[in-house]
């Protein structure tokens, strides 16, 4: 066991290799037409190079998901990185594909999102801060559309946009509750017509969702043009293409759209690109990044946001449906600490052995395993091991997996890097080679929208019914009649429970699923169904992480996770 150091200390001690050497190991020779280095340890892959790979056979795609999140932590990103390093250790050329971190959580409550311990992607500081500027490009493209909307209204409003029915907010990549609801265009007629507006965080932008679902620049431009920005007084939709916005917005995104290459602590390749909200959007890295990985490696490890009920479902029913991707194996990450919380134990009591609470909480893991199997996918469980886990607790989870016909691996990648996840790597490799894959979506494209919502709620959440008032049902019917009935559903609800009540742990059943709002993402091509209250602009906590982040006397960053 290595001595304890903070994530940033471990990352700073890493012996990084030049990015040219990392890419050379996956047959991306040091050629200017393949990629553009950004400093010594990062690079952007050129789209022209990816086009050359289209006819190359794909590697195997491994989806990492988790049990229902708790304050105890699960560790999907850490496990994804550890599994990548472990597969490389057993001789499988493997690439990990992750989302980019947002500045909002980095300076708010969550901290960084580059893995942890000895299973990290590096350079950790750059990745968690501005990285290659992708999020700033997305922010600029989004706000360009906002500026074009207000400018069009100022110069006569030829499209007859109803300023009360503009549905396009502005964005910023920071948690700032004061910007949730604002009034713009104050100061007299020279500044325009006063109207209510607001900000979302950049990761909640539809541009971010489009960015991560587009297959190429032409597809990106088309989807941007199809964004619904508002309506006329007689409810006629107005699109971004009506303002001729798709061209300049795509120009702003051109370089950002190229996948970013970095490395793990063990000098294995990592692609980090895009980062949509896991509630209001689909919570996965970009399609173009995942497809690039599949052409360059034997195995690609990727993750989906939150637990399997939200993240894995959206990965499959939205990302895979839109891109043609298909997972070969699913890894469900669980911690004994989190399972005990699902069994009713408070966070302060998790260090003590409690087999009764653990066995009670295992119903949450069971529900997720059964849900993944509904997609026809083979599944394995990774126990992200903590030093407080006892042998009896570990054996209880392993034995429980056996009763369900699922192999469970105890992983110590946080402390031991890839070496600590070799058992998981061997299991994943065996599943991909030997187990039958009968991949399928949860619902068919042609199923009516409300029926799709019911299917997700009843099949995965075990809700007894879905309720919605007359206004919401009418809106869903309008979407259906307007030609959007074939779109997938993006469920937005609390990540902390199968229900809409975050206090209901374990595997609740028979609860009612209330729909409070529906939104059309006509560019991203999905329908957002909000159950309960979902915040698209988070606020900072009472003591934000920003208060601990500073430069030390050496000019190094301190306090960043």
N, C-alpha and C positions, 0 to 999 in steps of 0.2 A: 504494500500500500504506500503510495507516494505521500509525502507530507502535504498538509493542506495549504493551498494558496488560492487567492481569488482568481476568478476567470481571467481578468485583465492581466494579472501577474503571470499566469501560465501562458497566455497568448504572447506577452511581451518577451518571454524567455524562449519562444519557439524559434527553431532554425528554419526560416522560410527559404525556399528555393526560388530562383528567378522564374517568372511565369512562363518564359520561353521553354524552360526545362520541363515544367509540369505539362505543358501542352504537347511537347515533343513525345512524352510518354503515351499519349493517345493519338499518335500519328498526325498531329498538327505541327508540321515542321515550321521552322522559323522563317516564314515567308510573309512578306508585306500584304499579300492578297488574302491571307487567311484571317489575320486578326490585327488589332491595334493595341499595343501595350499602353497601359496607363500607369506610369511610374514603373517600379520594379516588380511588383507582385500582383498586379491586376491587369486585365485585358478585356477588350470587347471583340467578340467574334464578328466577322464580316458576313453579311447576309448572302453575299455572292458565294462565299465558301459553303454555306449551309445548303444552297441550291444544288451544289455539286454532289451532295451526299444523298439526294432524294432516293436514288435507286439502291442505296446500300441497305442491307438487312438490318432490322431493328434488334436491339438487345432486349433483355427482360425488364419489365417495369414493376417495381416493388412500391406499394403504397403504405406509408406509415401513418397510422391514425391512433386513437387513444380511447380510453374510457372517458366518462363524463368528467370534465375538469373540476378540480377542487383547489382551495388555497394551498393544499399540501404539495401541489405540483405533480406533473406526469412526465414531462421531458421528451416530447416528440422530436424536437430538433436535435437534442443531444443524442438520442437513440438513432436518428437518421444518419448523423455524422459517424457515430460509433459503428453502425452497421456497414457503412461505406468503407471505413478503414478495415473492418474485419474481413469483408469480402475480398478486398485487395490482398490481405494477408494470406488468404487461402488460395490465391492465384487467379482471382476473377477481376478482370479490368472493370472497375466500378466507378461511377460518377454520382455524386449527390446533387440534387436540384432543389433549391430552397427559395423561399420568399425573401425579399429585401425588408429589413426592419424599417419601421416608421419612427420619425423623430418624436412624435407624440408620446408613445409608450416609453421610449428611451429616456425622456426627461420627466415622465409622469410617474407611473407606479411599477410597470412591468420590468423596466430596465432593458438591456440589450436582447438581441434575438439571434445570436450567432452560435448557439450551442453552449456547452458549459464544461468545466473541468478539463479533462484531456480528450474531449470529443468536441472540438470547436472548428469553425472555419475562420481563416485569417487572411488578411490583416483585420483583426477584430474591431479596432477603433474606427478605421475608415468605413467598414461595413455598417457599423451601428450609427454612424453620423451621416455625412453627405454622400458617401460611397462614390459612385460615378455620376451622380447628378440626375439619375433617372426620375426620382420623385419630384425634383424641381421642374423638370421638363413637363411632366404630367400636370403639375400644378399650373404652370404657365399656359399650357394648351387649354386646360379647363377654363381658366380665367380669361383667356382670349375670347372664348365663346361668350362668357358673361359680358365682356366689354362690347362685343359686337351686337348683342341683344339690346343693351341700353343705348348704344349709338344709333341703331336702327330706329328705335322709338323716338329718340331725340330729333332725328332728321325726317320726321313726318309719318313714321310707322306705316309704310306702304302695305305690310303684311297684316295690319290690323291686329297686332298682338294685344291681348287683354292683359294689362299689367297686373291684374288680380289673379291671373291664371298662369303666371310664369312659374315653371317647376324646376328651373335650373338655378341652383345656389352657386355661390362661390366656394373655393376651397383653400385650405392652408395646411401644411404638414406639421401641425402642432395642436396640442390640447388647449382649447381656449373657449370656455363656456360663455364668455361675454359676447362672442360672435355668433352664437346660435341663432339669434333673431335680431336683426338690425333694420334701420331705415336708411335708404340710399337716395342720392340725387337731391339732397337738401341744399339750400343756399340760393334759391331763386331760379328763374326760368333759364338763365344761362347755363345752369348745371343739369337741367332735365326735369323730369316729372318725378316727384317723391313717390316712393313705393317701398313696401316691406320686402326684405331680402334676408339672407342668412349665409353662414359658412358651415360647411362640413369639413371633416378631416380628409386629407388627400386620398387616403386609402379607401374612403367610402365613395369616391368619385366614380361615375359611370365610365369615365375615360380610363381609369385604372382597370376596371373590369374588362373593357373592350381591349385594352392594351394586352391583357393576359389571355384573351380568347382568340385574338386575331392570328391567322395563319401566315400572313405576309403583309407588306405595306399596302397593297391594293385592298386587301380585306379590311385592314385597319381604317383606311380612308372611307371605304363604303360604310362601315359600321358607324363611324363618327358622323357621317352625313345623315344617318338614320336616327340619330338621337332626337327625342321629342323634347323641345325646350319650353313649350307652353301651348296655349290655345287661344283662339279668337273668342269673341263674345258668344258666337253660336257653336262653341265647342269644337271647332275644326282644329286638328293638331298642326303645329308648326314645327318643322324639323331644322336641324343645324344646316342641312344642305340648302334650305330656303334662304339662309343668310350667307351662302357660299363660304361657310366656315371650315369645311372638311379639308380643303387644300392647305391653308396656312397652319391649321392645327396639326396635320400630319407632318408638315415640314419641321415643326417644333419637336416632334416625337421621333424623327428619323433616326438619329444616333442612339437615343435611349432605347429604341426597339431592338437594338443588337444585344444579345445575351452577354452577361458579365461572367468572366472566368476568374476564379481565385483558387485557394487550396485549403485542405484540412491541415491540422497540426502534424499529421503524418505524411504530408506532401502528396496527397491524392487530389485529383481535380474536383472542383465544385463549381456549379453554375448557380448564381444567385440573381434572380430576375423577376421583377414585378412583386406586388404584394397587396391584393385586394382584401378588404374587410371580410372576415369570415362569417359575418351575420348578414349585412346588407348586400353582400356579393358572395362569390363562391369560395374565397379563401384559399386559392392555390397559386403557385408560381405560374409563369407564362407557358402557354402551349408551345411557343417557339423554342423555349429553353428545354422543356421536357423532350421534345422531338429531336433537338440537337444532341442531347445526352444519349438518346437511344441509338443514334447513328454513330456515336463516338465510343460507346462502351458496351461491354457484355451485359452489365446490369446498371440500371438507373434507380436510385433511391429518391423518392419524393414524399412530401407530406401534405396533409390537408388540415385546415384549421379546426380547432376544438375537437370534440369527441366524434366518434364514428357516425352518430345519428345526424349531425350537422355537416361535418367536414367530409367524411367519406361519401356520404350520400350526394353532396354537391359535386365532389370530384367526379363521381361516376355519372350522375344524371345530368350534369351541366358540362363539365370540362370534357369528359370522354365522349359524350353525345355529340358535342360540337366539333371535336377534333379527330375522332376515329381512334383515340388511344384506348388501350385495354390493359388493366393490371394483370400481372401473372400471379401475384401473391399479395396478401394484406397482412401487415404486422400491427397488432393492437398493443399499444404501450400501456402498462399499468404500474402503479407503485402500491406497495402494501400500505403505505401511509394513506393514500387516497382511498383505497378500498375500505380501510377502517373508518374514514370519514363518512363514506357511503353507508357504513354500518352504524352510524349515529354517534361517533366519538368526536369530541372537540379537538381542534388543532393542537391545543396545549397539552393534550394527553396522548399524543401519537407515539411518543418515544417508548411507552410501556407496551409489553406484549399483551395482545388482546385478541385471542383466537375467536371468541364469540362475536365481536364486532366485525372482524375480518370475514368470517363465514357469512355473516349477514350482508356484508357489502359486496360479496362475490356475485350477487344477483345482477349488479350493474355490468360487470364484465360478461356475464352470461348473455345478457340482452344484446350487448354489442357484437358478440361472436355470432349469435343467431341472426342479427340484422345483416352482417356482412355476408353470411351464407345465402341470404335472400337474393344477392346479386350473382350467385353461382360461383363465388370466388373462394379459393382455399385460404385458410387463415392460420396464423400462429400468434402466440402471445409472448411479449418481452416484458419481464419484470425489471424495471429500472431500479436497481438495488441501492438501498441506503444502509449506512452502517448500523442503524437502529433496528433493522429487520432481523428477527430471530429465525433460527433454523426451523422451528415448528411452524412459523408463519409462512416461510418460503415453501415448505413442504405442503402446507394446506392449499396454496394456490396451484402448485404443480399437480397435486392429486386431483384437484377440482378440474383442471384442464383435461386430465386423462378421462374423467367421466364424460366429457363432451367430445372426446376424440381429437383434442387439440394439444399439440406439443407446446410446452412452456419452457422458455429459456431464461435463466437468471443472468442478467447482464451487469457488468461492472465497468462499462466504458467510461463513466464519469471519472473514475480514479485510475483506470488501466488502459484507456484508449481502445484501439481496435482489438487488442488482445482480450479485453474483457467482454467482447461480443462475438467471439468466434463460434460459440455453440449456436447462437442465433443465425450467424452467417451460413453455417453448414445446414441448418434446418431450412432456411430460405432457399438455398441452392437445391436441396433435395426436393422440396415442394415444387419448384419450377421445373425440375426434370421429370418428376414422377407422378405428381397429383393431377387429376383431371380438372380442367377449367371449363365451366359452362357459363361463361360471363353473359349477363343480361341486365337490362335496365329495370328499375322498379316499376315503371309505367311506360306506356306507348305514347308516341308523339300525338296520335290522333285522339287520345282520351280527353274529354272535356276538362277545362281548367279546374273547375271546382272538384271534380272527381280526382284529379291528380293531387290536389291539396288533401283531400280525404284519405287517399291511398298512403301518402307519406305519414300523415298524422296517426292513422290507425295501424299501419303495418310496422312502422319504426318506433313511433312514440307510444303506441298502445293506448291512444286516446279513445274514448267511447264515441265522441262525436266532434264535429267542427261546427262552430256557431259563428254567424256573421249577420249583421243587421241588413235591412233592405237596401240601404245605400251602397254598401260594399258588394252585396250580391249583384246589384245592378251594374256596378263598375266592372266586375268580373265578366258579366254577360256582355258588356260593351266591348271589352278586350277580345272576347271570343268572336263576336260578330264583325269586329274590325280586322280580322285576319291574324290575330295573335294567339289563336287557340292551340297552335302546334308548339308553342314555346314551352320550355321546361319551367319548373317552379323553383324559386330561390327562397326557402323558408328563413325568416328572420325571427328568432326567439332567443330567450336566455340560453346560454351554453351550459348552465350549471345544473340542468335537470332535463329529463325526458319530457316533462310538463312545461307549462309557462310560469310555474312557481319555482324560483331558484332554491327555495328551502326544502323542496321535495327531493331528497337524495335517493340512492338505490335505483330501483326500477319500478316507479309508480305506474299504475295501470288504471283505466276507467275514468281518467280525468277528461274534462272538457277543454277543447282547444279553441279559444276565441280569436277571431281575426279582427284586428283593430284598424288595419289599413292595407291597401294594395297599391303597388306602384309598377308602372310599365318602364322597363329598361329596354327600349326598342332598338338601341344600338348594340348593347351587349346581348340582346335577344334572350331575355328571361323575364319572368314576372316575379317581383318581390312581394312576398306575403308576410306582413308583419303581425306577429302574435304577441300582444303585450306592448311594452314600451322599449324601443330600441333607439339608442343614442348614436347619431351619426357625427356628432361633435362632442367628444368626451371632454370632461373638465379635469384639472389637475387635482390630486389628493391634498389633504391638509398639509402633509409634508412631502412635497414632490421630490423625486430622485434628483431633479435639477439642483437642489440645495447642496448635494454632496459631490457634484461634478465640478472639477476645477483642473487647472494646470499646476503641477508641482514645480519645484525650483529647477528641475531638469527640462521643463517644457513638455513633460509627459502628461497625458490625461489620467486623472484619478477619479474614482467613484462611478465609472461607467460599467456597472454590473460586476 
